[in-house]
Each structure stands twice: as structure tokens, then as C-alpha cells.
């Protein structure tokens, strides 16, 4: 009985010694790795705040210098990517990673990825070209193919537009740099034409006089620019008048809608008929 208890005690002692040996062998490494992870998380948290501070300072400096908003957004996104790459390399070096090898590997991977993602590189080059040539800037209203809207952001790869009904449209910079587009708000004024038809029996001179009076009273029409009313076409059912004037780009649609309604109301008041399309059918009886 005493011999059996002695054997059990000896076995327990051996297990304790074995566990102590494992702890002596691996515990310092685990503790060291845990401390490195904790320090890395702390460094990442503090550095992230510093990166945001640096980006904010750079943005404010560029804005005070009068830099274009699109350029500010582009530099900000580029700076963010660069600083986070440097941060990851610093944290990796703290774990004993050879950063030189990692950078060389990243360069090789970047070359391979660049060949596979030529479209993204083209979009990046397009973004640089847009900022250099400046066919548009943030706040401009542009039309590119079937897409149109106000430029809200110019980033490294994409340009974002906001449509009049508040939808976000994202267009690759390469497509904007390599194709034709219309910048509606590039100039300080914009010409507006309104076509309206009157009956062949209506008083043409009176109709033109009414339209000129409306343009003189509309505050959104630029008074120093040309205003005219001409006969544009003798159509099948109407004499087509073209009412032409100039407005600021931001007033274009409002002025168009208001003047169209004003012409209709004024013609009604003056007894000037706006005819609808008619078709005369003659029935021949045998």
C-alpha cells in the first residue's frame, strides 16, 4: 500500500516537473509574443490617430493655399494609402520581419498585379491627368455619355457624381480622361432657348412683343446679354418662335421652367393661340 502511494506521488512529481519544463521553455516566448501583439495594437491605434491628424493638416494647408478641391481629395487618398503602408511595415519589423524583403516582394507582386490590373493603373493615370489638365473640378456639372451629375469627389481611381435626384454615380477616371465630356458649368453664363408655336392666324408682332416684355421682367435673365425673339420655322400647324436669352448656369432649369410657364400664361391673356398638332381628314364619296 505504501509502495503504491509512493509510485503515484512519484508520477505526480514527474508530471509537475514536465509541465514546469514546458512552461520554462515556451512561456517566455508566449509572453513576449503577447506583449508584441499588445504593443503593435497600441502603436496601430496611436498611429492611426496621428495619420488622421497629418491628413487633416495637409488638407487644411492645401485649402489655405487655394488648391483645387479635387486635388486635395486626390492627395489625401494617396497620402492615406502611403502612410498606412509605412505603418504596416513598421509593425511588421517589430515582429522580426525583414521589411526589405517584404518591400522587394511587394514590388514584384505590384508589378504582377499591375500587369493584371492595367485598367486600375489606367484609372490612376487618368486621375492624375484630370488634376493636371482640369477639364472639370469638384462642384462642376458634367455629362459623360448617358451619365451626368455634379462632381462630388475626385479620388485616385474613381470620380463620384451626384445626380439631380441625389443618386451617386461612380465613373472610372480612365473613362473620363479618354473620352469626350460636356462641362455644363465651366463658363459663367449659359444660353437658353425656348421654342414655342403660335397659330398662323395669331398676331405675330404682338407675340414677339409679349415675349420680349417677359424677358425684361425676368430677374434671372442676364440684362447685359443678347435677348431676342425670332421666327425659327414655319411648321405644319404653327409658326415656331425661338425665345433666346442668357442666364447663370445655376439658374438654367429654373429660368427655363418659369419662362415656359410665363409665355403660356401671357399668350392666354393676350389671346394668342398656341395650336396643337392637327390632322385634316378629307373623305371622298364615290
C-alpha positions as a LaTeX table, in Angstrom:
\begin{tabular}{lrrr}
\hline
Residue & $x$ (\AA) & $y$ (\AA) & $z$ (\AA) \\
\hline
Unk1 & 0.00 & 0.00 & 0.00 \\
Unk2 & 2.79 & 2.38 & 0.91 \\
Unk3 & 4.68 & 1.35 & $-2.24$ \\
Unk4 & 1.64 & 2.17 & $-4.43$ \\
Unk5 & 1.24 & 5.59 & $-2.83$ \\
Unk6 & 4.92 & 6.28 & $-3.39$ \\
Unk7 & 4.61 & 5.42 & $-7.08$ \\
Unk8 & 1.61 & 7.72 & $-7.50$ \\
Unk9 & 3.45 & 10.56 & $-5.78$ \\
Unk10 & 6.48 & 9.97 & $-7.98$ \\
Unk11 & 4.26 & 10.06 & $-11.12$ \\
Unk12 & 2.62 & 13.31 & $-10.00$ \\
Unk13 & 6.03 & 14.81 & $-9.34$ \\
Unk14 & 7.19 & 13.82 & $-12.83$ \\
Unk15 & 4.10 & 15.43 & $-14.41$ \\
Unk16 & 4.70 & 18.62 & $-12.44$ \\
Unk17 & 8.35 & 18.65 & $-13.49$ \\
Unk18 & 7.35 & 18.06 & $-17.14$ \\
Unk19 & 4.76 & 20.88 & $-17.02$ \\
Unk20 & 7.31 & 23.17 & $-15.41$ \\
Unk21 & 9.80 & 22.33 & $-18.14$ \\
Unk22 & 7.24 & 23.18 & $-20.86$ \\
Unk23 & 6.43 & 26.43 & $-19.11$ \\
Unk24 & 10.09 & 27.31 & $-18.74$ \\
Unk25 & 10.60 & 26.54 & $-22.43$ \\
Unk26 & 7.52 & 28.16 & $-24.05$ \\
Unk27 & 6.05 & 30.63 & $-21.57$ \\
Unk28 & 8.68 & 33.38 & $-22.12$ \\
Unk29 & 8.08 & 33.17 & $-25.86$ \\
Unk30 & 4.29 & 33.32 & $-25.45$ \\
Unk31 & 4.55 & 36.25 & $-23.06$ \\
Unk32 & 6.99 & 38.00 & $-25.38$ \\
Unk33 & 4.72 & 37.45 & $-28.40$ \\
Unk34 & 1.68 & 38.62 & $-26.43$ \\
Unk35 & 3.50 & 41.79 & $-25.41$ \\
Unk36 & 4.49 & 42.39 & $-29.04$ \\
Unk37 & 0.87 & 41.99 & $-30.16$ \\
Unk38 & $-0.31$ & 44.35 & $-27.42$ \\
Unk39 & 2.35 & 46.92 & $-28.33$ \\
Unk40 & 1.51 & 46.53 & $-32.04$ \\
Unk41 & $-2.18$ & 47.19 & $-31.35$ \\
Unk42 & $-1.28$ & 50.19 & $-29.22$ \\
Unk43 & 1.08 & 51.52 & $-31.92$ \\
Unk44 & $-1.57$ & 50.99 & $-34.60$ \\
Unk45 & $-4.22$ & 52.82 & $-32.55$ \\
Unk46 & $-1.97$ & 55.80 & $-31.77$ \\
Unk47 & $-0.50$ & 55.92 & $-35.29$ \\
Unk48 & $-3.97$ & 55.84 & $-36.84$ \\
Unk49 & $-4.86$ & 58.95 & $-34.87$ \\
Unk50 & $-1.59$ & 60.58 & $-35.94$ \\
Unk51 & $-2.26$ & 59.69 & $-39.59$ \\
Unk52 & $-5.68$ & 61.35 & $-39.39$ \\
Unk53 & $-4.05$ & 64.41 & $-37.82$ \\
Unk54 & $-1.39$ & 64.59 & $-40.56$ \\
Unk55 & $-4.04$ & 64.21 & $-43.28$ \\
Unk56 & $-6.14$ & 66.95 & $-41.69$ \\
Unk57 & $-3.12$ & 69.29 & $-41.51$ \\
Unk58 & $-2.20$ & 68.61 & $-45.14$ \\
Unk59 & $-5.77$ & 69.19 & $-46.29$ \\
Unk60 & $-6.04$ & 72.47 & $-44.39$ \\
Unk61 & $-2.66$ & 73.65 & $-45.71$ \\
Unk62 & $-3.69$ & 72.91 & $-49.30$ \\
Unk63 & $-7.08$ & 74.56 & $-48.82$ \\
Unk64 & $-5.44$ & 77.69 & $-47.36$ \\
Unk65 & $-3.10$ & 77.72 & $-50.35$ \\
Unk66 & $-6.14$ & 77.78 & $-52.65$ \\
Unk67 & $-5.65$ & 74.27 & $-54.07$ \\
Unk68 & $-8.47$ & 72.76 & $-56.10$ \\
Unk69 & $-10.85$ & 70.58 & $-54.07$ \\
Unk70 & $-10.31$ & 67.64 & $-56.42$ \\
Unk71 & $-6.54$ & 67.89 & $-55.96$ \\
Unk72 & $-6.98$ & 68.00 & $-52.18$ \\
Unk73 & $-9.12$ & 64.83 & $-52.27$ \\
Unk74 & $-6.68$ & 63.04 & $-54.58$ \\
Unk75 & $-3.58$ & 63.88 & $-52.49$ \\
Unk76 & $-5.45$ & 62.94 & $-49.31$ \\
Unk77 & $-6.34$ & 59.45 & $-50.60$ \\
Unk78 & $-2.77$ & 58.94 & $-51.88$ \\
Unk79 & $-1.26$ & 60.11 & $-48.58$ \\
Unk80 & $-3.57$ & 57.83 & $-46.61$ \\
Unk81 & $-2.50$ & 54.75 & $-48.60$ \\
Unk82 & 1.21 & 55.63 & $-48.26$ \\
Unk83 & 1.11 & 56.31 & $-44.50$ \\
Unk84 & $-0.78$ & 53.12 & $-43.70$ \\
Unk85 & 1.70 & 51.13 & $-45.81$ \\
Unk86 & 4.59 & 52.64 & $-43.82$ \\
Unk87 & 2.76 & 51.87 & $-40.56$ \\
Unk88 & 2.24 & 48.22 & $-41.50$ \\
Unk89 & 5.93 & 47.91 & $-42.42$ \\
Unk90 & 6.96 & 49.38 & $-39.05$ \\
Unk91 & 4.71 & 47.00 & $-37.14$ \\
Unk92 & 5.98 & 44.05 & $-39.18$ \\
Unk93 & 9.59 & 44.98 & $-38.38$ \\
Unk94 & 8.68 & 44.82 & $-34.69$ \\
Unk95 & 7.82 & 41.13 & $-35.16$ \\
Unk96 & 11.21 & 40.46 & $-36.74$ \\
Unk97 & 10.02 & 40.54 & $-40.33$ \\
Unk98 & 12.66 & 41.59 & $-42.85$ \\
Unk99 & 10.96 & 44.67 & $-44.29$ \\
Unk100 & 13.46 & 44.96 & $-47.13$ \\
Unk101 & 12.44 & 41.52 & $-48.33$ \\
Unk102 & 8.79 & 42.38 & $-47.87$ \\
Unk103 & 9.18 & 45.58 & $-49.89$ \\
Unk104 & 11.00 & 43.69 & $-52.64$ \\
Unk105 & 8.29 & 41.05 & $-52.63$ \\
Unk106 & 5.61 & 43.74 & $-52.64$ \\
Unk107 & 7.35 & 45.36 & $-55.60$ \\
Unk108 & 7.34 & 42.10 & $-57.52$ \\
Unk109 & 3.73 & 41.45 & $-56.56$ \\
Unk110 & 2.86 & 45.02 & $-57.51$ \\
Unk111 & 4.41 & 44.53 & $-60.94$ \\
Unk112 & 2.45 & 41.33 & $-61.47$ \\
Unk113 & $-0.72$ & 42.94 & $-60.17$ \\
Unk114 & $-0.09$ & 45.94 & $-62.37$ \\
Unk115 & 0.04 & 43.74 & $-65.45$ \\
Unk116 & $-3.16$ & 42.03 & $-64.35$ \\
Unk117 & $-4.89$ & 45.26 & $-63.36$ \\
Unk118 & $-3.95$ & 47.55 & $-66.21$ \\
Unk119 & $-7.39$ & 49.12 & $-66.03$ \\
Unk120 & $-6.80$ & 50.32 & $-62.46$ \\
Unk121 & $-3.43$ & 51.78 & $-63.42$ \\
Unk122 & $-5.10$ & 53.49 & $-66.36$ \\
Unk123 & $-7.69$ & 54.92 & $-63.99$ \\
Unk124 & $-4.94$ & 56.17 & $-61.66$ \\
Unk125 & $-3.14$ & 57.81 & $-64.60$ \\
Unk126 & $-6.49$ & 59.25 & $-65.68$ \\
Unk127 & $-6.95$ & 60.78 & $-62.24$ \\
Unk128 & $-3.51$ & 62.41 & $-62.43$ \\
Unk129 & $-4.31$ & 63.71 & $-65.93$ \\
Unk130 & $-7.65$ & 65.14 & $-64.78$ \\
Unk131 & $-5.95$ & 67.03 & $-61.96$ \\
Unk132 & $-3.28$ & 68.37 & $-64.34$ \\
Unk133 & $-5.48$ & 69.37 & $-67.28$ \\
Unk134 & $-8.55$ & 70.23 & $-65.15$ \\
Unk135 & $-11.38$ & 69.56 & $-67.63$ \\
Unk136 & $-13.63$ & 69.78 & $-64.58$ \\
Unk137 & $-13.39$ & 70.32 & $-60.85$ \\
Unk138 & $-15.41$ & 69.45 & $-57.77$ \\
Unk139 & $-18.74$ & 71.26 & $-57.98$ \\
Unk140 & $-18.95$ & 71.26 & $-61.79$ \\
Unk141 & $-21.90$ & 69.67 & $-63.57$ \\
Unk142 & $-20.66$ & 67.32 & $-66.29$ \\
Unk143 & $-22.21$ & 64.99 & $-68.87$ \\
Unk144 & $-20.32$ & 61.90 & $-69.99$ \\
Unk145 & $-22.26$ & 59.68 & $-72.35$ \\
Unk146 & $-25.50$ & 58.69 & $-70.64$ \\
Unk147 & $-24.21$ & 59.76 & $-67.21$ \\
Unk148 & $-24.42$ & 63.24 & $-65.76$ \\
Unk149 & $-24.30$ & 64.98 & $-62.41$ \\
Unk150 & $-22.38$ & 67.32 & $-60.11$ \\
Unk151 & $-18.79$ & 66.25 & $-59.34$ \\
Unk152 & $-18.59$ & 65.49 & $-55.62$ \\
Unk153 & $-15.22$ & 63.67 & $-55.33$ \\
Unk154 & $-12.11$ & 63.08 & $-57.45$ \\
Unk155 & $-10.17$ & 60.15 & $-55.97$ \\
Unk156 & $-7.24$ & 58.01 & $-57.11$ \\
Unk157 & $-9.27$ & 55.58 & $-59.21$ \\
Unk158 & $-12.81$ & 56.93 & $-59.45$ \\
Unk159 & $-14.72$ & 60.19 & $-59.74$ \\
Unk160 & $-18.09$ & 60.43 & $-57.99$ \\
Unk161 & $-21.07$ & 62.39 & $-59.30$ \\
Unk162 & $-24.34$ & 63.31 & $-57.63$ \\
Unk163 & $-27.31$ & 63.30 & $-59.99$ \\
Unk164 & $-30.11$ & 65.90 & $-59.69$ \\
Unk165 & $-32.27$ & 63.26 & $-57.96$ \\
Unk166 & $-29.45$ & 62.63 & $-55.42$ \\
Unk167 & $-28.09$ & 59.34 & $-56.78$ \\
Unk168 & $-24.36$ & 58.67 & $-56.57$ \\
Unk169 & $-22.65$ & 57.76 & $-59.85$ \\
Unk170 & $-19.08$ & 56.40 & $-59.79$ \\
Unk171 & $-17.09$ & 56.70 & $-63.04$ \\
Unk172 & $-13.53$ & 55.35 & $-63.58$ \\
Unk173 & $-11.05$ & 58.17 & $-64.13$ \\
Unk174 & $-9.69$ & 56.43 & $-67.23$ \\
Unk175 & $-13.08$ & 56.70 & $-68.93$ \\
Unk176 & $-13.31$ & 60.42 & $-68.11$ \\
Unk177 & $-9.78$ & 61.14 & $-69.30$ \\
Unk178 & $-10.03$ & 59.17 & $-72.56$ \\
Unk179 & $-13.46$ & 60.23 & $-73.81$ \\
Unk180 & $-15.38$ & 63.38 & $-74.62$ \\
Unk181 & $-17.46$ & 65.02 & $-71.92$ \\
Unk182 & $-19.51$ & 68.18 & $-71.51$ \\
Unk183 & $-18.79$ & 70.55 & $-68.64$ \\
Unk184 & $-22.06$ & 72.43 & $-68.30$ \\
Unk185 & $-20.90$ & 74.84 & $-65.59$ \\
Unk186 & $-17.40$ & 75.64 & $-66.89$ \\
Unk187 & $-18.49$ & 79.11 & $-68.08$ \\
Unk188 & $-20.07$ & 81.92 & $-66.11$ \\
Unk189 & $-23.16$ & 82.14 & $-68.34$ \\
Unk190 & $-25.27$ & 79.81 & $-70.44$ \\
Unk191 & $-27.60$ & 80.44 & $-73.37$ \\
Unk192 & $-31.18$ & 79.23 & $-73.09$ \\
Unk193 & $-33.56$ & 78.72 & $-76.00$ \\
Unk194 & $-37.31$ & 78.18 & $-75.63$ \\
Unk195 & $-39.31$ & 77.11 & $-78.67$ \\
Unk196 & $-42.99$ & 78.00 & $-78.74$ \\
Unk197 & $-45.53$ & 77.77 & $-81.54$ \\
Unk198 & $-48.33$ & 80.19 & $-82.32$ \\
Unk199 & $-51.22$ & 79.89 & $-84.71$ \\
Unk200 & $-50.88$ & 81.15 & $-88.28$ \\
Unk201 & $-53.81$ & 83.46 & $-87.59$ \\
Unk202 & $-52.25$ & 84.94 & $-84.43$ \\
Unk203 & $-50.70$ & 88.42 & $-84.30$ \\
Unk204 & $-47.01$ & 87.67 & $-84.83$ \\
Unk205 & $-45.76$ & 91.14 & $-83.88$ \\
Unk206 & $-47.80$ & 91.08 & $-80.66$ \\
Unk207 & $-46.49$ & 87.63 & $-79.76$ \\
Unk208 & $-42.88$ & 88.79 & $-80.17$ \\
Unk209 & $-43.61$ & 91.91 & $-78.12$ \\
Unk210 & $-45.11$ & 89.82 & $-75.29$ \\
Unk211 & $-42.05$ & 87.54 & $-75.21$ \\
Unk212 & $-39.65$ & 90.49 & $-75.11$ \\
Unk213 & $-41.60$ & 92.01 & $-72.23$ \\
Unk214 & $-41.40$ & 88.76 & $-70.27$ \\
Unk215 & $-37.62$ & 88.61 & $-70.72$ \\
Unk216 & $-37.26$ & 92.21 & $-69.49$ \\
Unk217 & $-39.16$ & 91.36 & $-66.29$ \\
Unk218 & $-37.45$ & 88.02 & $-65.51$ \\
Unk219 & $-34.72$ & 88.68 & $-62.87$ \\
Unk220 & $-32.77$ & 85.51 & $-63.65$ \\
Unk221 & $-32.07$ & 86.64 & $-67.23$ \\
Unk222 & $-28.76$ & 88.49 & $-67.58$ \\
Unk223 & $-29.70$ & 92.02 & $-68.71$ \\
Unk224 & $-26.34$ & 92.79 & $-70.36$ \\
Unk225 & $-26.56$ & 89.80 & $-72.73$ \\
Unk226 & $-28.43$ & 89.43 & $-76.01$ \\
Unk227 & $-32.18$ & 88.77 & $-75.87$ \\
Unk228 & $-34.17$ & 88.07 & $-78.99$ \\
Unk229 & $-37.37$ & 86.54 & $-80.35$ \\
Unk230 & $-37.27$ & 85.26 & $-83.94$ \\
Unk231 & $-39.34$ & 83.11 & $-86.26$ \\
Unk232 & $-37.41$ & 79.86 & $-86.30$ \\
Unk233 & $-39.67$ & 77.75 & $-88.53$ \\
Unk234 & $-42.94$ & 77.76 & $-90.44$ \\
Unk235 & $-44.14$ & 74.36 & $-89.28$ \\
Unk236 & $-47.15$ & 72.35 & $-90.45$ \\
Unk237 & $-49.52$ & 73.57 & $-87.74$ \\
Unk238 & $-47.77$ & 76.56 & $-86.18$ \\
Unk239 & $-45.34$ & 79.43 & $-86.59$ \\
Unk240 & $-42.42$ & 78.41 & $-84.38$ \\
Unk241 & $-40.84$ & 81.21 & $-82.34$ \\
Unk242 & $-37.46$ & 80.90 & $-80.67$ \\
Unk243 & $-37.07$ & 82.87 & $-77.45$ \\
Unk244 & $-33.34$ & 83.24 & $-76.68$ \\
Unk245 & $-31.58$ & 84.71 & $-73.63$ \\
Unk246 & $-28.65$ & 84.10 & $-71.26$ \\
Unk247 & $-28.63$ & 83.03 & $-67.60$ \\
Unk248 & $-26.18$ & 81.88 & $-64.96$ \\
Unk249 & $-25.58$ & 78.09 & $-65.09$ \\
Unk250 & $-27.18$ & 77.53 & $-61.68$ \\
Unk251 & $-30.36$ & 79.32 & $-62.85$ \\
Unk252 & $-30.72$ & 77.40 & $-66.13$ \\
Unk253 & $-33.52$ & 74.98 & $-65.29$ \\
Unk254 & $-35.42$ & 77.33 & $-63.01$ \\
Unk255 & $-35.40$ & 80.06 & $-65.65$ \\
Unk256 & $-36.45$ & 77.60 & $-68.37$ \\
Unk257 & $-39.43$ & 76.32 & $-66.37$ \\
Unk258 & $-40.52$ & 79.78 & $-65.20$ \\
Unk259 & $-40.27$ & 81.36 & $-68.65$ \\
Unk260 & $-42.09$ & 78.48 & $-70.35$ \\
Unk261 & $-45.00$ & 78.86 & $-67.93$ \\
Unk262 & $-44.93$ & 82.66 & $-68.20$ \\
Unk263 & $-45.11$ & 82.52 & $-72.02$ \\
Unk264 & $-48.15$ & 80.23 & $-71.87$ \\
Unk265 & $-49.97$ & 82.45 & $-69.36$ \\
Unk266 & $-49.08$ & 85.66 & $-71.21$ \\
Unk267 & $-50.26$ & 84.26 & $-74.54$ \\
Unk268 & $-53.56$ & 83.24 & $-72.94$ \\
Unk269 & $-54.03$ & 86.75 & $-71.54$ \\
Unk270 & $-53.36$ & 88.34 & $-74.93$ \\
Unk271 & $-55.47$ & 85.94 & $-76.94$ \\
Unk272 & $-52.50$ & 84.42 & $-78.77$ \\
Unk273 & $-53.33$ & 80.83 & $-79.64$ \\
Unk274 & $-50.78$ & 78.05 & $-79.15$ \\
Unk275 & $-52.12$ & 75.39 & $-81.55$ \\
Unk276 & $-51.91$ & 71.66 & $-81.02$ \\
Unk277 & $-51.00$ & 69.33 & $-83.82$ \\
Unk278 & $-53.95$ & 68.80 & $-86.15$ \\
Unk279 & $-54.71$ & 66.39 & $-88.95$ \\
Unk280 & $-57.38$ & 67.22 & $-91.51$ \\
Unk281 & $-59.06$ & 64.12 & $-92.98$ \\
Unk282 & $-60.99$ & 64.53 & $-96.23$ \\
Unk283 & $-63.46$ & 61.77 & $-97.02$ \\
Unk284 & $-64.14$ & 61.27 & $-100.69$ \\
Unk285 & $-67.53$ & 59.84 & $-101.56$ \\
Unk286 & $-67.98$ & 57.95 & $-104.80$ \\
\hline
\end{tabular}
